[in-house]
């Protein structure tokens, strides 16, 4: 599945290079951290957090897309 699929199926503005912020549902370790979308893996987003950690995120769960 591609980024285009993620955008159309979930109705989110996910694109490579777009900044995101993680919500409180991620707990103390990840909540509130920011990062950049680097791609997709299936229905998930690959995100490189500002501290260098890489995570997979569901496009609609606790993710805020920044302008």
C-alpha positions as CSV (number, residue, x, y, z in Angstrom):
1,X,0.0,0.0,0.0
2,X,1.2,3.5,-0.8
3,X,0.9,6.9,0.7
4,X,-1.8,7.7,-1.8
5,X,-3.8,4.7,-0.5
6,X,-3.3,5.9,3.1
7,X,-4.5,9.4,2.1
8,X,-7.6,8.2,0.2
9,X,-8.6,5.4,2.5
10,X,-8.2,7.2,5.8
11,X,-8.9,10.7,4.6
12,X,-5.7,12.2,6.1
13,X,-3.2,14.6,4.7
14,X,-0.3,12.2,5.1
15,X,2.7,12.9,2.8
16,X,6.4,12.3,3.0
17,X,8.1,15.2,4.7
18,X,5.0,16.3,6.6
19,X,5.4,17.0,10.3
20,X,3.3,15.3,12.8
21,X,2.8,15.4,16.6
22,X,1.9,12.3,18.7
23,X,-1.0,12.4,21.1
24,X,-1.3,11.6,24.8
25,X,-2.4,8.0,24.1
26,X,1.3,7.1,23.5
27,X,2.1,7.4,27.2
28,X,4.9,9.2,28.9
29,X,7.7,8.1,26.6
30,X,6.2,9.3,23.3
31,X,3.3,11.6,24.1
32,X,3.8,15.1,22.6
33,X,6.8,14.2,20.5
34,X,7.1,15.5,17.0
35,X,8.4,13.9,13.9
36,X,8.4,13.7,10.1
37,X,6.7,11.2,7.9
38,X,9.3,9.3,5.9
39,X,7.0,6.8,4.1
40,X,4.5,4.0,4.7
41,X,4.5,0.4,5.4
42,X,1.2,-1.2,4.6
43,X,-1.5,0.9,6.2
44,X,0.9,2.5,8.7
45,X,3.0,5.6,8.5
46,X,6.8,5.4,9.0
47,X,7.8,8.4,11.1
48,X,11.2,9.6,12.2
49,X,10.8,11.4,15.5
50,X,12.8,14.6,16.3
51,X,15.1,12.6,18.6
52,X,15.9,10.2,15.8
53,X,13.7,7.2,16.9
54,X,11.7,5.6,14.1
55,X,8.2,4.4,14.7
56,X,5.2,3.0,12.8
57,X,1.9,4.9,13.4
58,X,-1.7,4.3,12.4
59,X,-2.7,7.3,10.4
60,X,-5.8,8.1,12.4
61,X,-4.8,7.2,16.0
62,X,-3.4,10.0,18.1
63,X,-1.6,11.7,15.2
64,X,-1.9,15.4,14.5
65,X,-0.8,16.5,11.1
66,X,0.9,19.9,11.3
67,X,0.7,22.5,8.5
